[in-house]
Amino acid sequence: MTKDIPSVTFNPEKLDSEISKNFGFEIVPIEKIAKFKNKGSHNPELPHQLKFYNLIFFTEGSGRHFIDFSWFPVQQNSLVYLTKEQVNAFEFSETLKGFCIIFTEAYFVDCFSNLSKDFVFRLFNPQLFSPISQIPKTSDFIDYFNLLQKEYNASGSFNQKNIINALFTILISKAEDIKQHQTFHIKDASKINLFHKFTSLIELNLSKSRNASFYANALAISYKHLNAVCRELVNKTAKHVIDDYIILQAKRNLINSSMKSSELAYRLGFEDPTNFTKYFKKNTGLTPKKFINSLIKQ
């Protein structure tokens, strides 16, 4: 693996299809991606950063998938949520089959514009939930997926865009219903909205502060209340949430650009690069250089 990780943009193959070309939506078999893995601009078995959303539904076999620097086991009926900017990689095998439902941010905003903000925030949020959900074999999710695939592949179907929109919204809703029964479900929308504001503030003020009290003040709440919400929603302190976000951004920058770790340190708000190295090692067990080398050896 080289140091630089490619950024992959939405580039549909079905250019003759209005759905792919103008709608920002595509369904691609995993076997097809594996077949042409050495013919594109990047090898999908090596880490790459997404500039779109990807919902992967594995229909056969078992294996693993690389998501933001960790390997996750997958099997038949595993549903993988990949959000924009995440780093991921496939591990192809003859037995592992399925489909990638790929769509742009514009499609995401348009398709789910009528749903509640807390529901949309939950959808592709790796901080709140595991990126892997297991679909029961008896679930009608599979029936709706087959309907969606059939409609997508239909040639010149009447009102095709709206039908796909409707089917995809149902599919996502079915998946979320399943997730509620498999994981801890957060019912209080106000807490989700607060957590959303908190994480948005971290993104905006990344170089200004790593202090949880700074963000509590910006949210006009007490540090104790912010900490309690974080513990309830993600079982972490507010400081831990901040540290996790900074480390993730550091990892993505370290391996996806030619930027030196000293430059990155200043960008992330560290006045002294040595302090950044100590901070990174404290949270990962590795220095920035050893972290890069560990990925190169994979």
Secondary structure, 3 states (H helix, E strand, C coil): CCCCCCEECCCCCCCCCHHHHHHCEEEEEHHHHHHCCCCCCCCCCCCEEECCEEEEEEEECEEEEEECCEEEEEECCEEEEECCCCEEECCCCCCCEEEEEEECHHHHHHHCCCCCHHHHHHHCCCCCCCCEEECCCCCCHHHHHHHHHHHHHCCCCCCHHHHHHHHHHHHHHHHHHHHHHHCCCCCCHHHHHHHHHHHHHHHHCCCCCCCHHHHHHHCCCCHHHHHHHHHHHHCCCHHHHHHHHHHHHHHHHHHCCCCCHHHHHHHCCCCCHHHHHHHHHHHHCCCHHHHHHHHHCC
